Amino acid sequence: MHDRLDLLVIGECVADIVRTPGEADRVHPGGSPANVAYGLARLGRDVTLLTQLGADGHGRLIRDRLTAAGAEVRTDASTAPTPTAAVTLDDAGHAAYAFEIGWSLGPVALARPPSHVHTGSLAAVLEPGAATVLADVESLRAHATVSYDPNVRPGLMGEHTPAVARVERCVALSDVVKASDEDLSWLYPGEAPEHVAERWLAAGPALVLVTRGGAGAFAVFDGGRATARALPVAVADTVGAGDAFMSGTLHALARHSLLGGQGRARLRAPGRATVADVLRHAVASAAVTVSRAGADPPDAAELQEALAHADAL
């Protein structure tokens, strides 16, 4: 059991309709924030997802999966259908997305104030719901740490310059930011990920993590940098890999007592060994996920097994 730490994830749920050449379509519960909430629940964390779900089969599928894992699901009064994404996989298992999504999140009362808030993806940039998300983050961050993953979807980001401004506003509100090198390439074409990470760090966060697919990941923090190699694994597909990395990150930060209002000061000076251990957990979580189909992150036992395997390499 973990010490009580109430985690709140705010963001979209999406039914991923996975299409692989020569195979029948498969439907997986998805949506980056929902995947993070699911991953945290699988790891034994107390987590609430604030989202929108339609009263349809896709909505029931997603809700049932989250609640079965132990996550609490809270929704607004929206009657819109559950968003969908057609996910096309190439021969290497890499995913391309085509979305049918709306996001109009309204205010929702919470049973208790959270210790940590995570958001990102479409929820933080797609209006009109993004305004509610940012208002929630701004009101809660006085007593909660905040994490953010832009999870860039170019086709839904709108015009480039305003999109970058929205992302940078979220970065400045956050204590922990995670992005992929592909996210950074779209946001800042031609700029080295290391330079972007350092600039983001200077804008406010205590920790910025960047994933690089098969090249592993790195993190920058005040006074240092840490890196981690990707674990060797047979890739089924990359759906949900970044989200599993994020939930693994938050789980590890919680293990080191670096989340919550009381953990914020410690998060500002984590030490290289601590950041390396956070990366170790995050990379292992992502490795388990890419080894099987869909956004299927590890539970606590599977994560420990992956860590032990990594340590033996």
PyMOL commands that set and color helices and strands:
alter all, ss='L'
color gray80, all
select helices_A, chain A and resi 32-42+57-69+121-124+129-140+154-156+160-173+181-187+193-202+213-215+241-255+261-267+272-290+300-312
alter helices_A, ss='H'
color red, helices_A
select strands_A, chain A and resi 7-10+14-19+26-30+47-51+72-75+84-89+95-100+116-120+145-149+176-180+207-211+217-221+224-228
alter strands_A, ss='S'
color yellow, strands_A
deselect
rebuild
show_as cartoon
